[in-house]
């Protein structure tokens, strides 16, 4: 809507042998009455529809792929290509971003991909091993085996996230030492491990996990306290419905 007038975009594929689109022609009086502006994409620049349009884009083809030269084939392909080109050009001109897409296209797989939030599939903290900075390697393995994970979350006394310990992080230690299992876990902890806020999108969490080779990522509230965990398995289960692949 602009200046309280509706702008109507009509995309029509017409062959040379069929230059009248009756369904649209019947709408012309009503469109003129409401002051609509019509932009027509057509293969027949002299058609009735084109003559009643403010802008005409010639999408004509030399001949149709149809062996009879009757069914719109080549012309419909040209219309699709031009329509996509116009859409992309307009998106760039208006700086149309992902948030705009989510606002105007909330339904379907594309809309869900942009609108579903982490809080919608967040798993509770109790599903995962939680340690303190003073926990030992032995306690790490015990907690990891109990929860059947290959990582543990390390919290400070105020429940803010101190870091995360992955099973692979223990390779840095002296596995053959008799003191290994008594070592504190903070010496192996990754204090700079990525985390996401609970209001972020699933797509942003997925990109962070793939970029850092993580199977799970902590989810924090605005005070940096742990709210839960998002796993790669849960994200991929949802994203497979969107037609995405790793």
N, C-alpha and C positions, 0 to 999 in steps of 0.2 A: 504494500500500500504506500502510495506517495501522492501528496496533494489530494488525498481522499479519492483517488481514482485507481481502479483496478487495472493492472497491466496483465494482459493475457498473452501467453506465448503459445502459438499454434505450430506444431511440427507436423508437416504433412509430406508424405512421399507420393508423388503422382507420376504416372507414366504418360508418355506422349499420347497414348490412345485413350487415356482416361484422365481428363483434366478437370473434372468436377467432383468435389467431395461433398456429397449432398448433406451428410450429417453436420458438417461445419457450415456449409452455405446457409442452412436453415437457422443457424445461430447468429448470422451477421446482423440482422435487424436489432436483435436484443443487445448484442455487443456494442453496436453504435449508440443505442439508446442510453446505456449506462456509461458511455464515454470511454470505453476500453480502447487501449492501444494494442494493435495486433502486429506481431512480428511473425512472418511466415517463412518456413523453410520448405521449398517446393521445387519440383522438377519442371514446373510449367509457369514461368514468370508472367504469362499472359492470362492465366486462369482467373476465374471470378474471385476466388479467395485472394489471390495475389493483388488484383486490382482494388480490393477493399482493405488492403493492409497498409500500415504506415511504413513498414520496412519489409523488403522482400530479399531473401537470401536464395540465390539460384543454386540448387543442388542437383541440377539435371545431369543425366548420363547419356552417353551416345547410344547405348542400347542396354536392354535388360539381359540378365543371364538366363532368364527363362527361355527355353527353346522356341516357345510360341511368341515370345516378345510381348506377353500379356501380363503375367503376374509380376508385381513389384519385387525385384530381387536385388539387382545392383543398386537401384535407387534407395531401397531401404537401408542398405549398408552405408551408402554415402550419408544418408540422413543421420544415422547413428554416430558416424565419425564426426560430422560437423557439430552435432549436438553435444558430444563429449568435449570437443575442442572449445566450444563456447562456454560450457560449464567450468572447465579448468581455467580458462582465461578470466572468467568472472570471479572465481574463487581467489585467484591471485590479485586481481584488481581490488577486491573488497577485503583482502587479508582474512579470508574465511578459514578459520582454524578448527581443530578437533572439538573444542568446546561448542562452537557454533553448530557443528555437525550433530553433536549429541543433543543439542537443544531442539533442532528442527527435524531430527531423524531419530527419535527415542526408541522406536520399535525395531524388531528384527534383530538379527545377529550383530549387525554393525552398531546399532544403538545400544545393545546390551554391553558390547565390548567397551564402549566409552562411558556408560552410565553406572555399571555395577561397581560398587565400592568394596574396598577391602573388608569393611565391617560385615558385609553380607556373607562372606565365607570364612571369616576369621575363626581359627580354632582356639579354645581356651588354654590358658597357661598350664593348667593342671594336666594337660595331655603330654607335656614335655618335661624332661629333666631340668631341675632348677638347682643351681649350686651357688655357694658364696665364694668370694675371692680367696678364702682360706681353705676351701675344700681341697682334698687330695686327689691325686690321679686315681687311686683305688676307688674313691667315692665317685669319681667321674665314670669309671667303667661300670660300677654297680648301678648307678642311675641310668646310664645309657642302655644297659641290658634290660633293666626293668621296663623302660618305656619303648624299647625296640627302635631306637633311633641311632644315628651316628654323630650326634652333636648334643651339646648341653648349653643352656643359657646361664650366664653368671650375673647375679644381681647384687647390688649394694644393699646395705641395711634399710635404706629408704625406698627400696623397690625400683630404683632406676637401673637401667641396663648398664652393666660394667663391660660386657663383651660376650662373645660366643666362643666355644671351644669345639672344634671338629675332630673327629677321630683321626683324620690325617695330620692334625697339628701335633699329635703325640709322637710322630716320627722324628721330631726335632730333639726329643729327649734320649737319654741313654737307656734304651730298653733293657740292656743286660745288667744294669746296676741294681744291687739289692735295695738301694734307697729310692729307686724310680717311683714306686707306687706310693711313697710317702711324700713326694714333692707336692707343693701347692700348685693348684691348677692355674693360678694367675700368671705363672711363668710361661704357660702355653697359650693363654687366652689372647684372642684377637680383639683388642679394645677398639679398633677402628672398623669393625665389621659393619656393613651397611644395614640400615634399618629404615622402615617407612612409617609414616604417620597413618593413623587409622582412617583419616579422611581422604587418603590418596586413592587413585584408580588402580584397578588390577593390572592394567596394561603397564603402568609405571613400575609396579612391583615386579612384574615379570621381566622387564628389561633390566632392572637392577640385579635380579637373581641370575639371569643368564650372563650378564656382563661380569659378574664376580664368581661364577661357577659355584653357586650355592643351591642346596636342596631345600632350604627353608630360610625365612627372613623374619626377624622380630618386628612386631608392630607396636608402636609407642603412642602414648597420648601426648597432649601438648606440653606436659610436664616431664616428658622423657621417661615416664614410667611404663613398664611392660603391660600391654593389654592382651597380647596373644601372639600367635605365630601363624604365618601363612606359608604353606608348603608348595613346592613346585608341582607335586602330584595333583593337589587340589586346583591349582591354577590351570594346569594343562587339561584337566578334566573339563573345566569350564570353557577354556579357549578352543578345545576341539569342536565344540558346538558352533564356534564362530568360523570354523574353517581355517584356523591358524595352525601352524606347525613350527616346531622349534627350528 
